[in-house]
Amino acid sequence: MESINYFCIKLTSSPGIISIHEQKSLLPNEYHLNDEDDTNQYAILVETEKTVGKEIYSLDVHPETYETYEFKDITYQIINDYNVDGFEYDRERKVVFYGWIYGIYATKNEDNYYDVITGEKIPHEIISNAHEIISADDYSEMIEDLKLIKEHKDVYISITKERFSKLLKGAINRKVASERYKQNYAIKKKAYDERMTKRQKQWQQIKEELKYESYPKREEVKKLIYEIRTS
């Protein structure tokens, strides 16, 4: 029987684990209040501006800016009992949090990874690490995560699709910005090299002219040196 190898995929900029949650407004009778004064977190993708390339003042080359997405932890006040409700409710932001998983579980076909839940290909551009599930502990963690996903499959599919889309958009933006930087660098470097070559030729021409103009003086120097050495 052919065995299937499984992998746990870490997404770019993720803190190592990813949350399963959804935007949803609940009525007071849909959760059980908890008197504990504690907080928890979930992670959302936020749009941010980054740069690629380095500053090269001599060439008048500057980093290129692009829009991308990064995971950001959101801290909220726990107001209800997770053990009773099976979730925690962020009342301030109207978010229902179900739990954390260690990553996106996938199978591999040649060089591509596929989400075990949806069967969709995970873009290489949004993968920061792929850890093969090997040990019994790895499989135990995977089983616990799959149980959570099973309970909230629709939420998992929705939020994973959104994350793939946004992270891929950011990766594409970075690639475009990188190409702009390379093209601009090449243009500025070519112009710089042409200026340097022109200056070198001009300086060489000036040197030749100076040598020609100084010929009588050079001959006088040679004569003096000869006289000093032979006197």
PyMOL commands that set and color helices and strands:
alter all, ss='L'
color gray80, all
select helices_A, chain A and resi 28-30+57-59+82-85+124-126+136-151+153-213+215-230
alter helices_A, ss='H'
color red, helices_A
select strands_A, chain A and resi 6-11+18-23+39-52+64-77+88-90+95-101+104-109+112-115+121-122+127-132
alter strands_A, ss='S'
color yellow, strands_A
deselect
rebuild
show_as cartoon
